[in-house]
């Protein structure tokens, strides 16, 4: 897992949670595309949301691999 700090973090989704939009179970998405395989291993049945308790929009998120920002 990656520690999340406000300095230098330019990701738009910073409130990802597991389970449902109202969940209080945060998940830290990987910064590097190479870390996606390790992140998704064992999480095939987890659903990720932009957590509303943490100020997010509540929409369902999808883990995608990007090679460019």
PEURGI-V183748 format. One record per pair of residues at least 12 apart in sequence whose C-alpha atoms are under 7 Angstrom apart, sorted by the first residue. I is the first residue (numbers start at 1). J is the second residue. D is the distance in whole Angstrom. If there is no record, write none. Layout:
I&J&D / I&J&D
This chain:
1&28&6 / 2&28&6 / 2&30&6 / 13&50&7 / 15&50&5 / 15&51&5 / 15&54&6 / 15&56&6 / 16&28&7 / 16&48&6 / 16&49&5 / 16&50&5 / 16&51&6 / 17&48&6 / 17&49&5 / 17&50&6 / 17&51&5 / 18&46&7 / 18&47&6 / 18&48&5 / 18&49&6 / 19&46&6 / 19&47&5 / 19&48&6 / 20&49&6 / 21&49&5 / 21&50&6 / 21&51&5 / 21&52&6 / 21&58&5 / 22&51&6 / 22&52&6 / 22&53&6 / 23&51&7 / 24&53&7 / 33&65&6 / 33&66&6 / 33&67&6 / 36&65&7 / 48&60&6 / 48&61&5 / 48&62&7 / 49&61&5
